[in-house]
């Protein structure tokens, strides 16, 4: 007989790490946020790639690390954030940590990321779950009866939480979501304020460049898909995420406008529907967020554990010291998943 959600929660609370407390010189929310992308040295890691076909005829790429997946063995699926990929510092760091533990992991590179372009105009967004479902189904088929565990960062965490709330989550044993924009509209507005505009400009620039490159490729390989992008109009003049979501995400994916997309895909409204044991890690000083994104306990399922830290920035949680930094997430996440990892 499989353990109940209550039994699992009791086991999980016994497998934890110390709360996150940054060094006084690393307490700045912006330093926490930029430390990994700018200062972290890439860890040596042997990886392998796989092209995975999707139900709609398109494809995406998987990046594997650790031992070859065997029947009955656990596998950890990692979903990256906006404009991220397998080489994002947090994805590489977690894969290296799991490989050290002898655990198989795989990064799902969203359509058009990892310096590769897909064959359709479609992109990924905060509420996109069909591709997530395709990857999880594929892992479950290969894995026999072994546990599939999932970890999502930022927008990847939003996709994961939406999947857990909206889809039958029979294939997922447990999940972790880090620095998730649980309320999309206020988070979009927050990125138009102060220093947060630096993050917005960088991310938007990368997304628009990816779209332009995709358009050029599709004009040669799939002209009918290129026309879908061309119908969106010129990409110049997009300066905010609301404009991007209004002009790109909404028309490509069947939303009326950005407001409709935000309302339907904000995972914070769905946390009471999640039945899979799930840990949500969030920092109060995240420069991508506002305090209101944290939901009241009455709107959160008993299967969901919310851990809120005063510090940590956006997908930061850098401990230790500037000379010897420690990446707390890479201890906390395996600790939560340990009951299923067989380590």
C-alpha positions, 0 to 999 in steps of 0.5 A: 500500500502506498503511503498517504499524503499525510505520511509522506508529509511527516517523512519529508519534514524529517528530511530537511536542511537548516533554514537559509541564512545568507552571509551579511555580505551576500544579503542584497536581493540583487546580489543573490539574484545575479551571483549565479549567472555572473560569478558561479563557475560551471561545475564539471558534468558529463551530459547527453542529449536527446531529441524528443518528439511531441504530440503535435509533430514538433520536438524539444531537447532533453539533457540527461546527467547521472546514471542511465535510467533503469526500470524502477529507478527514480528520475528527476525532471528539471524545468528551467526558467524564462530564457533558460536552458540546460546550461542555466547555473541552477540546472547545471548545479542541481544535475551535478549534485544529483549525479554525485548522489547517483541519481538520474536527472534530465532537463527539459529544454523548452521549445526554442531554447538551448540554442536550438529552434523548433519547427512550429511557431509555438513558444512556451509560457507560464501555463503551458503544460502539454509539453510538460505532460508529454515529457513526464509521460515519456519518462514514466514509460521508460521508468517502469514503476520508478518515481518521477520527481519534478523540480521547476524554477521560476517560469518553469515552476509555474508550468510545473504547478499548473500541470500538477493542478490541471492534469492527472498527476499520477506519474509524479511522485513529488515536486519542488517549485522555486521562485515562482511568479504565482501571480503573473499580473503583479509580477509583470508590473514589478519588473517595470519598477526600479532596478528590476527593469534591468532583469526585464530588459535582458530577458525581453531582449533574449526572447525577442532575439530568439523569436527573430531567429526562429522566424528566419528559420521557419521561412525556409523550413515551414513557411506556413508557421513563419506566417503565424509569426509574421501575423503578430506584427513587427517585434520592435517597440515591445518594452514590457512583459505585458506588451510581449504577452499581449502581442506574442503569447496571447495570440499564439496560444489562444488567450484574449490578451495578456490579462486573460493569460495572466488570469488563467495561468497564475498558479497561485490560484490553483494551489488548493488543487494540488494533491502531489507532495510539493515544496514551494521555496520563495524569498520575500526579497525576490526582485521579480515579485511583490509580497502579495504573490504569497497565498494565505494558508487557507488557499493552499492544499495540505499536500503543499509545503510553503517555505518562505525565506526573508532573503534569497533573491530570485533563484538565488539562495547563495549561502556560505561566503563570497570567497566560498559560496554555498548553493543552499537549493542544492541541499534543500531540494534533494533533502525534500525528495530524499524519500523517493531518491533511494539514497 
